[in-house]
Amino acid sequence: MNRQSKIILSVVVILTVAAVITWQATGGDWYTKYEVVEQVESEPDQNDPLVAAGFYEGGTTTQTVTRDEFRFGLLPTPAGIFDKHALSVASVVGPAWGIVIGFLWIGRRKRRL
């Protein structure tokens, strides 16, 4: 392996480590998200007639809350080619590793000839 191949391999390994660290730092979700939907417990509204009827015996209810938050996922979830959800660990790291494997294969072929 020549010096140029080692440098390219090192850059791709660093890119892979950075992508995995970013993936974990933003939540470690499987798919890239720009909006998070989650269930949150809350106190029921005292003006609600269902509270007076005793439907909320436990004292809390769950609400579905949507908030803007970026989650870098392992896999993309694009609706088209130029979609913001196409950004993911696989879409960033995959082409870089494809280039490295291509360079290594070409280098090996040149040495054989």
A tleap script that builds the chain and sets N, CA, C and O, in Angstrom:
source leaprc.protein.ff14SB
mol = sequence {
  NMET ASN ARG GLN SER LYS ILE ILE LEU SER
  VAL VAL VAL ILE LEU THR VAL ALA ALA VAL
  ILE THR TRP GLN ALA THR GLY GLY ASP TRP
  TYR THR LYS TYR GLU VAL VAL GLU GLN VAL
  GLU SER GLU PRO ASP GLN ASN ASP PRO LEU
  VAL ALA ALA GLY PHE TYR GLU GLY GLY THR
  THR THR GLN THR VAL THR ARG ASP GLU PHE
  ARG PHE GLY LEU LEU PRO THR PRO ALA GLY
  ILE PHE ASP LYS HIE ALA LEU SER VAL ALA
  SER VAL VAL GLY PRO ALA TRP GLY ILE VAL
  ILE GLY PHE LEU TRP ILE GLY ARG ARG LYS
  ARG ARG CLEU
}
set mol.1.N position { 0.858 -1.170 0.000 }
set mol.1.CA position { 0.000 0.000 0.000 }
set mol.1.C position { 0.904 1.233 0.000 }
set mol.1.O position { 1.774 1.369 0.860 }
set mol.2.N position { 0.695 2.128 -0.964 }
set mol.2.CA position { 1.547 3.308 -1.052 }
set mol.2.C position { 1.053 4.409 -0.114 }
set mol.2.O position { 0.014 4.275 0.532 }
set mol.3.N position { 1.813 5.485 -0.053 }
set mol.3.CA position { 1.533 6.580 0.887 }
set mol.3.C position { 0.188 7.244 0.596 }
set mol.3.O position { -0.558 7.575 1.518 }
set mol.4.N position { -0.118 7.436 -0.682 }
set mol.4.CA position { -1.373 8.094 -1.065 }
set mol.4.C position { -2.580 7.251 -0.623 }
set mol.4.O position { -3.574 7.796 -0.142 }
set mol.5.N position { -2.494 5.957 -0.783 }
set mol.5.CA position { -3.593 5.076 -0.366 }
set mol.5.C position { -3.784 5.102 1.142 }
set mol.5.O position { -4.912 5.067 1.633 }
set mol.6.N position { -2.675 5.164 1.875 }
set mol.6.CA position { -2.767 5.229 3.334 }
set mol.6.C position { -3.433 6.524 3.792 }
set mol.6.O position { -4.215 6.522 4.743 }
set mol.7.N position { -3.123 7.618 3.118 }
set mol.7.CA position { -3.739 8.906 3.470 }
set mol.7.C position { -5.233 8.882 3.186 }
set mol.7.O position { -6.029 9.327 4.012 }
set mol.8.N position { -5.616 8.368 2.031 }
set mol.8.CA position { -7.039 8.290 1.683 }
set mol.8.C position { -7.773 7.380 2.656 }
set mol.8.O position { -8.877 7.702 3.094 }
set mol.9.N position { -7.175 6.256 2.994 }
set mol.9.CA position { -7.789 5.333 3.944 }
set mol.9.C position { -7.946 5.995 5.317 }
set mol.9.O position { -8.977 5.829 5.968 }
set mol.10.N position { -6.938 6.735 5.754 }
set mol.10.CA position { -7.012 7.426 7.045 }
set mol.10.C position { -8.128 8.464 7.064 }
set mol.10.O position { -8.851 8.585 8.053 }
set mol.11.N position { -8.268 9.211 5.973 }
set mol.11.CA position { -9.324 10.231 5.896 }
set mol.11.C position { -10.703 9.578 5.964 }
set mol.11.O position { -11.600 10.089 6.635 }
set mol.12.N position { -10.873 8.462 5.277 }
set mol.12.CA position { -12.175 7.788 5.277 }
set mol.12.C position { -12.469 7.170 6.645 }
set mol.12.O position { -13.620 7.171 7.082 }
set mol.13.N position { -11.471 6.654 7.315 }
set mol.13.CA position { -11.681 6.116 8.671 }
set mol.13.C position { -12.084 7.245 9.615 }
set mol.13.O position { -12.995 7.076 10.426 }
set mol.14.N position { -11.415 8.395 9.517 }
set mol.14.CA position { -11.769 9.551 10.353 }
set mol.14.C position { -13.183 10.019 10.040 }
set mol.14.O position { -13.937 10.348 10.956 }
set mol.15.N position { -13.561 10.057 8.755 }
set mol.15.CA position { -14.924 10.435 8.359 }
set mol.15.C position { -15.945 9.463 8.930 }
set mol.15.O position { -17.008 9.879 9.390 }
set mol.16.N position { -15.634 8.176 8.906 }
set mol.16.CA position { -16.543 7.164 9.452 }
set mol.16.C position { -16.715 7.334 10.954 }
set mol.16.O position { -17.833 7.274 11.464 }
set mol.17.N position { -15.623 7.543 11.656 }
set mol.17.CA position { -15.694 7.733 13.114 }
set mol.17.C position { -16.490 9.001 13.438 }
set mol.17.O position { -17.306 8.998 14.359 }
set mol.18.N position { -16.261 10.075 12.694 }
set mol.18.CA position { -16.991 11.324 12.922 }
set mol.18.C position { -18.486 11.151 12.655 }
set mol.18.O position { -19.309 11.693 13.393 }
set mol.19.N position { -18.844 10.409 11.618 }
set mol.19.CA position { -20.254 10.179 11.310 }
set mol.19.C position { -20.927 9.350 12.401 }
set mol.19.O position { -22.065 9.631 12.778 }
set mol.20.N position { -20.239 8.341 12.906 }
set mol.20.CA position { -20.818 7.497 13.964 }
set mol.20.C position { -20.948 8.285 15.263 }
set mol.20.O position { -21.935 8.128 15.981 }
set mol.21.N position { -19.974 9.121 15.573 }
set mol.21.CA position { -20.063 9.959 16.776 }
set mol.21.C position { -21.215 10.946 16.647 }
set mol.21.O position { -21.956 11.160 17.607 }
set mol.22.N position { -21.376 11.551 15.468 }
set mol.22.CA position { -22.499 12.472 15.234 }
set mol.22.C position { -23.823 11.738 15.350 }
set mol.22.O position { -24.779 12.267 15.916 }
set mol.23.N position { -23.886 10.532 14.822 }
set mol.23.CA position { -25.103 9.720 14.920 }
set mol.23.C position { -25.475 9.487 16.385 }
set mol.23.O position { -26.638 9.645 16.757 }
set mol.24.N position { -24.513 9.117 17.211 }
set mol.24.CA position { -24.785 8.874 18.626 }
set mol.24.C position { -25.103 10.165 19.376 }
set mol.24.O position { -25.953 10.171 20.266 }
set mol.25.N position { -24.427 11.253 19.023 }
set mol.25.CA position { -24.638 12.524 19.721 }
set mol.25.C position { -26.014 13.119 19.443 }
set mol.25.O position { -26.539 13.874 20.262 }
set mol.26.N position { -26.598 12.787 18.298 }
set mol.26.CA position { -27.918 13.338 17.968 }
set mol.26.C position { -29.058 12.397 18.301 }
set mol.26.O position { -30.196 12.662 17.911 }
set mol.27.N position { -28.800 11.322 19.000 }
set mol.27.CA position { -29.884 10.473 19.465 }
set mol.27.C position { -29.784 9.018 19.075 }
set mol.27.O position { -30.474 8.190 19.672 }
set mol.28.N position { -28.965 8.663 18.109 }
set mol.28.CA position { -28.788 7.267 17.731 }
set mol.28.C position { -30.005 6.634 17.089 }
set mol.28.O position { -30.247 5.441 17.273 }
set mol.29.N position { -30.783 7.413 16.335 }
set mol.29.CA position { -31.967 6.858 15.665 }
set mol.29.C position { -31.568 6.099 14.401 }
set mol.29.O position { -30.506 6.331 13.824 }
set mol.30.N position { -32.446 5.190 13.989 }
set mol.30.CA position { -32.189 4.410 12.780 }
set mol.30.C position { -32.289 5.266 11.531 }
set mol.30.O position { -31.512 5.080 10.595 }
set mol.31.N position { -33.242 6.215 11.497 }
set mol.31.CA position { -33.489 7.019 10.301 }
set mol.31.C position { -33.275 8.497 10.595 }
set mol.31.O position { -33.502 8.952 11.716 }
set mol.32.N position { -32.838 9.245 9.586 }
set mol.32.CA position { -32.626 10.681 9.717 }
set mol.32.C position { -33.962 11.378 9.890 }
set mol.32.O position { -34.916 11.109 9.160 }
set mol.33.N position { -34.020 12.275 10.860 }
set mol.33.CA position { -35.252 13.003 11.157 }
set mol.33.C position { -34.928 14.476 11.364 }
set mol.33.O position { -33.862 14.824 11.871 }
set mol.34.N position { -35.851 15.327 10.969 }
set mol.34.CA position { -35.751 16.756 11.251 }
set mol.34.C position { -36.871 17.193 12.189 }
set mol.34.O position { -36.928 18.345 12.619 }
set mol.35.N position { -37.754 16.259 12.494 }
set mol.35.CA position { -38.881 16.537 13.375 }
set mol.35.C position { -39.112 15.293 14.231 }
set mol.35.O position { -39.195 14.180 13.712 }
set mol.36.N position { -39.212 15.487 15.519 }
set mol.36.CA position { -39.380 14.370 16.442 }
set mol.36.C position { -40.804 14.370 16.975 }
set mol.36.O position { -41.300 15.400 17.431 }
set mol.37.N position { -41.458 13.230 16.918 }
set mol.37.CA position { -42.812 13.066 17.440 }
set mol.37.C position { -42.718 12.115 18.627 }
set mol.37.O position { -42.229 10.993 18.500 }
set mol.38.N position { -43.190 12.576 19.780 }
set mol.38.CA position { -43.119 11.734 20.963 }
set mol.38.C position { -44.336 11.931 21.847 }
set mol.38.O position { -45.043 12.933 21.737 }
set mol.39.N position { -44.573 10.968 22.721 }
set mol.39.CA position { -45.681 11.011 23.666 }
set mol.39.C position { -45.165 11.579 24.986 }
set mol.39.O position { -44.148 11.124 25.509 }
set mol.40.N position { -45.867 12.571 25.518 }
set mol.40.CA position { -45.462 13.232 26.755 }
set mol.40.C position { -46.622 13.187 27.737 }
set mol.40.O position { -47.768 13.433 27.362 }
set mol.41.N position { -46.325 12.872 28.998 }
set mol.41.CA position { -47.373 12.891 30.019 }
set mol.41.C position { -47.621 14.324 30.465 }
set mol.41.O position { -46.685 15.110 30.608 }
set mol.42.N position { -48.898 14.661 30.685 }
set mol.42.CA position { -49.246 16.013 31.124 }
set mol.42.C position { -50.456 15.947 32.046 }
set mol.42.O position { -51.172 14.948 32.102 }
set mol.43.N position { -50.655 17.025 32.754 }
set mol.43.CA position { -51.820 17.126 33.624 }
set mol.43.C position { -53.058 17.417 32.770 }
set mol.43.O position { -52.992 18.228 31.846 }
set mol.44.N position { -54.173 16.770 33.068 }
set mol.44.CA position { -55.388 17.047 32.287 }
set mol.44.C position { -55.929 18.447 32.585 }
set mol.44.O position { -55.785 18.963 33.694 }
set mol.45.N position { -56.547 19.040 31.584 }
set mol.45.CA position { -57.146 20.368 31.725 }
set mol.45.C position { -58.362 20.260 32.653 }
set mol.45.O position { -59.251 19.440 32.425 }
set mol.46.N position { -58.392 21.082 33.686 }
set mol.46.CA position { -59.479 21.014 34.668 }
set mol.46.C position { -60.820 21.452 34.076 }
set mol.46.O position { -61.867 21.134 34.639 }
set mol.47.N position { -60.809 22.170 32.963 }
set mol.47.CA position { -62.052 22.593 32.313 }
set mol.47.C position { -62.623 21.513 31.402 }
set mol.47.O position { -63.713 21.677 30.853 }
set mol.48.N position { -61.910 20.429 31.239 }
set mol.48.CA position { -62.359 19.342 30.374 }
set mol.48.C position { -63.497 18.587 31.061 }
set mol.48.O position { -63.346 18.176 32.211 }
set mol.49.N position { -64.634 18.393 30.383 }
set mol.49.CA position { -65.758 17.682 31.007 }
set mol.49.C position { -65.443 16.210 31.308 }
set mol.49.O position { -66.072 15.611 32.181 }
set mol.50.N position { -64.478 15.627 30.595 }
set mol.50.CA position { -64.123 14.235 30.864 }
set mol.50.C position { -63.398 14.086 32.206 }
set mol.50.O position { -63.476 13.034 32.839 }
set mol.51.N position { -62.695 15.138 32.637 }
set mol.51.CA position { -62.034 15.107 33.943 }
set mol.51.C position { -63.093 15.058 35.040 }
set mol.51.O position { -62.971 14.297 36.000 }
set mol.52.N position { -64.137 15.879 34.888 }
set mol.52.CA position { -65.214 15.909 35.885 }
set mol.52.C position { -65.962 14.583 35.930 }
set mol.52.O position { -66.473 14.190 36.978 }
set mol.53.N position { -66.028 13.889 34.785 }
set mol.53.CA position { -66.723 12.601 34.733 }
set mol.53.C position { -65.866 11.456 35.266 }
set mol.53.O position { -66.369 10.346 35.438 }
set mol.54.N position { -64.571 11.705 35.533 }
set mol.54.CA position { -63.715 10.679 36.112 }
set mol.54.C position { -62.998 9.802 35.116 }
set mol.54.O position { -62.570 8.704 35.470 }
set mol.55.N position { -62.851 10.247 33.881 }
set mol.55.CA position { -62.168 9.434 32.879 }
set mol.55.C position { -60.661 9.366 33.094 }
set mol.55.O position { -60.027 8.396 32.679 }
set mol.56.N position { -60.080 10.367 33.729 }
set mol.56.CA position { -58.642 10.396 33.961 }
set mol.56.C position { -58.369 10.086 35.425 }
set mol.56.O position { -58.062 10.985 36.208 }
set mol.57.N position { -58.477 8.833 35.791 }
set mol.57.CA position { -58.322 8.428 37.183 }
set mol.57.C position { -56.884 8.557 37.665 }
set mol.57.O position { -56.652 8.893 38.826 }
set mol.58.N position { -55.915 8.294 36.791 }
set mol.58.CA position { -54.513 8.334 37.190 }
set mol.58.C position { -54.003 9.739 37.430 }
set mol.58.O position { -52.960 9.902 38.063 }
set mol.59.N position { -54.679 10.739 36.962 }
set mol.59.CA position { -54.260 12.107 37.165 }
set mol.59.C position { -53.396 12.673 36.054 }
set mol.59.O position { -53.153 13.879 36.022 }
set mol.60.N position { -52.922 11.824 35.133 }
set mol.60.CA position { -52.135 12.325 34.011 }
set mol.60.C position { -52.695 11.787 32.704 }
set mol.60.O position { -53.336 10.737 32.668 }
set mol.61.N position { -52.443 12.518 31.650 }
set mol.61.CA position { -52.822 12.085 30.310 }
set mol.61.C position { -51.577 12.134 29.436 }
set mol.61.O position { -50.576 12.750 29.802 }
set mol.62.N position { -51.641 11.494 28.303 }
set mol.62.CA position { -50.525 11.551 27.361 }
set mol.62.C position { -50.941 12.385 26.164 }
set mol.62.O position { -52.068 12.295 25.679 }
set mol.63.N position { -49.996 13.203 25.699 }
set mol.63.CA position { -50.204 14.028 24.523 }
set mol.63.C position { -49.113 13.711 23.512 }
set mol.63.O position { -47.985 13.382 23.879 }
set mol.64.N position { -49.458 13.814 22.246 }
set mol.64.CA position { -48.471 13.666 21.190 }
set mol.64.C position { -47.919 15.039 20.872 }
set mol.64.O position { -48.665 15.950 20.513 }
set mol.65.N position { -46.596 15.188 21.004 }
set mol.65.CA position { -45.935 16.476 20.810 }
set mol.65.C position { -44.961 16.348 19.642 }
set mol.65.O position { -44.214 15.375 19.540 }
set mol.66.N position { -44.984 17.349 18.765 }
set mol.66.CA position { -44.059 17.411 17.643 }
set mol.66.C position { -43.129 18.594 17.851 }
set mol.66.O position { -43.577 19.714 18.100 }
set mol.67.N position { -41.822 18.336 17.747 }
set mol.67.CA position { -40.866 19.440 17.888 }
set mol.67.C position { -39.760 19.284 16.860 }
set mol.67.O position { -39.402 18.174 16.466 }
set mol.68.N position { -39.225 20.431 16.432 }
set mol.68.CA position { -38.141 20.430 15.456 }
set mol.68.C position { -36.833 20.071 16.148 }
set mol.68.O position { -36.382 20.770 17.055 }
set mol.69.N position { -36.234 18.973 15.707 }
set mol.69.CA position { -34.962 18.518 16.259 }
set mol.69.C position { -34.296 17.625 15.220 }
set mol.69.O position { -34.940 16.741 14.656 }
set mol.70.N position { -33.007 17.852 14.964 }
set mol.70.CA position { -32.287 17.052 13.977 }
set mol.70.C position { -31.750 15.788 14.616 }
set mol.70.O position { -31.107 15.829 15.665 }
set mol.71.N position { -32.022 14.665 13.973 }
set mol.71.CA position { -31.485 13.363 14.386 }
set mol.71.C position { -30.790 12.750 13.171 }
set mol.71.O position { -31.444 12.398 12.189 }
set mol.72.N position { -29.467 12.624 13.242 }
set mol.72.CA position { -28.668 12.030 12.173 }
set mol.72.C position { -28.817 10.526 12.267 }
set mol.72.O position { -28.373 9.923 13.244 }
set mol.73.N position { -29.437 9.907 11.265 }
set mol.73.CA position { -29.741 8.488 11.328 }
set mol.73.C position { -28.725 7.609 10.626 }
set mol.73.O position { -27.882 8.089 9.868 }
set mol.74.N position { -28.817 6.322 10.888 }
set mol.74.CA position { -27.976 5.357 10.173 }
set mol.74.C position { -28.391 5.235 8.721 }
set mol.74.O position { -27.548 5.081 7.838 }
set mol.75.N position { -29.699 5.303 8.474 }
set mol.75.CA position { -30.233 5.136 7.128 }
set mol.75.C position { -31.009 6.372 6.690 }
set mol.75.O position { -31.613 7.050 7.521 }
set mol.76.N position { -30.996 6.668 5.401 }
set mol.76.CA position { -31.760 7.826 4.907 }
set mol.76.C position { -33.241 7.493 4.755 }
set mol.76.O position { -33.623 6.327 4.663 }
set mol.77.N position { -34.063 8.533 4.730 }
set mol.77.CA position { -35.501 8.368 4.472 }
set mol.77.C position { -35.956 9.398 3.449 }
set mol.77.O position { -36.849 10.194 3.739 }
set mol.78.N position { -35.360 9.402 2.254 }
set mol.78.CA position { -35.711 10.442 1.283 }
set mol.78.C position { -37.011 10.146 0.550 }
set mol.78.O position { -37.384 8.992 0.338 }
set mol.79.N position { -37.690 11.226 0.169 }
set mol.79.CA position { -38.872 11.101 -0.671 }
set mol.79.C position { -38.493 11.314 -2.136 }
set mol.79.O position { -39.271 10.985 -3.031 }
set mol.80.N position { -37.314 11.857 -2.382 }
set mol.80.CA position { -36.808 12.099 -3.729 }
set mol.80.C position { -35.295 12.123 -3.703 }
set mol.80.O position { -34.684 11.899 -2.658 }
set mol.81.N position { -34.683 12.396 -4.854 }
set mol.81.CA position { -33.229 12.378 -4.937 }
set mol.81.C position { -32.609 13.514 -4.127 }
set mol.81.O position { -31.632 13.299 -3.410 }
set mol.82.N position { -33.165 14.715 -4.234 }
set mol.82.CA position { -32.604 15.875 -3.547 }
set mol.82.C position { -33.446 16.231 -2.329 }
set mol.82.O position { -33.952 17.348 -2.217 }
set mol.83.N position { -33.590 15.287 -1.429 }
set mol.83.CA position { -34.363 15.480 -0.219 }
set mol.83.C position { -33.406 15.647 0.955 }
set mol.83.O position { -32.343 15.027 0.987 }
set mol.84.N position { -33.780 16.481 1.912 }
set mol.84.CA position { -32.913 16.698 3.067 }
set mol.84.C position { -32.780 15.452 3.933 }
set mol.84.O position { -31.825 15.344 4.703 }
set mol.85.N position { -33.706 14.515 3.827 }
set mol.85.CA position { -33.644 13.287 4.612 }
set mol.85.C position { -32.691 12.253 4.013 }
set mol.85.O position { -32.528 11.169 4.574 }
set mol.86.N position { -32.061 12.572 2.884 }
set mol.86.CA position { -31.104 11.649 2.268 }
set mol.86.C position { -29.779 11.642 3.014 }
set mol.86.O position { -28.954 10.754 2.797 }
set mol.87.N position { -29.563 12.614 3.886 }
set mol.87.CA position { -28.334 12.695 4.671 }
set mol.87.C position { -28.381 11.660 5.792 }
set mol.87.O position { -29.303 11.667 6.608 }
set mol.88.N position { -27.395 10.779 5.832 }
set mol.88.CA position { -27.332 9.761 6.885 }
set mol.88.C position { -25.915 9.218 6.964 }
set mol.88.O position { -25.058 9.575 6.155 }
set mol.89.N position { -25.673 8.359 7.935 }
set mol.89.CA position { -24.361 7.734 8.062 }
set mol.89.C position { -24.060 6.918 6.806 }
set mol.89.O position { -22.953 6.990 6.271 }
set mol.90.N position { -25.026 6.152 6.339 }
set mol.90.CA position { -24.808 5.311 5.167 }
set mol.90.C position { -24.558 6.137 3.905 }
set mol.90.O position { -23.720 5.763 3.084 }
set mol.91.N position { -25.268 7.251 3.738 }
set mol.91.CA position { -25.097 8.049 2.521 }
set mol.91.C position { -23.835 8.893 2.544 }
set mol.91.O position { -23.371 9.323 1.488 }
set mol.92.N position { -23.267 9.142 3.719 }
set mol.92.CA position { -22.019 9.892 3.820 }
set mol.92.C position { -20.818 8.952 3.743 }
set mol.92.O position { -19.856 9.221 3.024 }
set mol.93.N position { -20.880 7.862 4.479 }
set mol.93.CA position { -19.738 6.956 4.600 }
set mol.93.C position { -19.670 5.960 3.441 }
set mol.93.O position { -18.576 5.583 3.022 }
set mol.94.N position { -20.803 5.533 2.924 }
set mol.94.CA position { -20.831 4.533 1.853 }
set mol.94.C position { -20.047 4.922 0.607 }
set mol.94.O position { -19.196 4.148 0.168 }
set mol.95.N position { -20.301 6.094 0.017 }
set mol.95.CA position { -19.521 6.479 -1.169 }
set mol.95.C position { -18.028 6.631 -0.877 }
set mol.95.O position { -17.194 6.312 -1.724 }
set mol.96.N position { -17.691 7.117 0.316 }
set mol.96.CA position { -16.272 7.268 0.658 }
set mol.96.C position { -15.577 5.907 0.698 }
set mol.96.O position { -14.466 5.764 0.188 }
set mol.97.N position { -16.223 4.910 1.299 }
set mol.97.CA position { -15.639 3.571 1.328 }
set mol.97.C position { -15.618 2.955 -0.067 }
set mol.97.O position { -14.709 2.187 -0.383 }
set mol.98.N position { -16.594 3.274 -0.900 }
set mol.98.CA position { -16.579 2.802 -2.288 }
set mol.98.C position { -15.375 3.336 -3.047 }
set mol.98.O position { -14.768 2.615 -3.839 }
set mol.99.N position { -15.028 4.594 -2.809 }
set mol.99.CA position { -13.845 5.187 -3.452 }
set mol.99.C position { -12.570 4.501 -2.959 }
set mol.99.O position { -11.683 4.188 -3.753 }
set mol.100.N position { -12.481 4.271 -1.661 }
set mol.100.CA position { -11.285 3.607 -1.107 }
set mol.100.C position { -11.136 2.210 -1.685 }
set mol.100.O position { -10.044 1.830 -2.108 }
set mol.101.N position { -12.209 1.448 -1.710 }
set mol.101.CA position { -12.138 0.093 -2.249 }
set mol.101.C position { -11.767 0.126 -3.725 }
set mol.101.O position { -11.006 -0.719 -4.196 }
set mol.102.N position { -12.308 1.111 -4.462 }
set mol.102.CA position { -11.944 1.260 -5.872 }
set mol.102.C position { -10.466 1.567 -6.058 }
set mol.102.O position { -9.817 0.975 -6.919 }
set mol.103.N position { -9.922 2.494 -5.255 }
set mol.103.CA position { -8.497 2.816 -5.340 }
set mol.103.C position { -7.632 1.604 -4.992 }
set mol.103.O position { -6.632 1.344 -5.660 }
set mol.104.N position { -8.008 0.871 -3.963 }
set mol.104.CA position { -7.224 -0.304 -3.579 }
set mol.104.C position { -7.272 -1.375 -4.673 }
set mol.104.O position { -6.262 -2.028 -4.936 }
set mol.105.N position { -8.409 -1.561 -5.300 }
set mol.105.CA position { -8.549 -2.547 -6.365 }
set mol.105.C position { -7.727 -2.147 -7.581 }
set mol.105.O position { -7.057 -2.986 -8.183 }
set mol.106.N position { -7.774 -0.855 -7.948 }
set mol.106.CA position { -6.992 -0.365 -9.088 }
set mol.106.C position { -5.493 -0.497 -8.790 }
set mol.106.O position { -4.723 -0.900 -9.661 }
set mol.107.N position { -5.079 -0.158 -7.563 }
set mol.107.CA position { -3.675 -0.299 -7.189 }
set mol.107.C position { -3.192 -1.737 -7.247 }
set mol.107.O position { -2.070 -2.007 -7.674 }
set mol.108.N position { -4.022 -2.635 -6.827 }
set mol.108.CA position { -3.660 -4.055 -6.861 }
set mol.108.C position { -3.544 -4.552 -8.304 }
set mol.108.O position { -2.660 -5.343 -8.631 }
set mol.109.N position { -4.442 -4.080 -9.151 }
set mol.109.CA position { -4.406 -4.480 -10.576 }
set mol.109.C position { -3.149 -3.947 -11.255 }
set mol.109.O position { -2.551 -4.635 -12.082 }
set mol.110.N position { -2.747 -2.730 -10.912 }
set mol.110.CA position { -1.535 -2.143 -11.507 }
set mol.110.C position { -0.294 -2.921 -11.085 }
set mol.110.O position { 0.611 -3.127 -11.894 }
set mol.111.N position { -0.241 -3.353 -9.827 }
set mol.111.CA position { 0.915 -4.112 -9.355 }
set mol.111.C position { 1.024 -5.458 -10.043 }
set mol.111.O position { 2.133 -5.933 -10.286 }
set mol.112.N position { -0.088 -6.079 -10.361 }
set mol.112.CA position { -0.066 -7.382 -11.030 }
set mol.112.C position { 0.449 -7.255 -12.461 }
set mol.112.O position { 1.126 -8.146 -12.973 }
set mol.113.N position { 0.115 -6.130 -13.097 }
set mol.113.CA position { 0.554 -5.960 -14.485 }
set mol.113.C position { 1.966 -5.456 -14.473 }
set mol.113.O position { 2.552 -5.237 -15.533 }
savepdb mol mol.pdb
quit
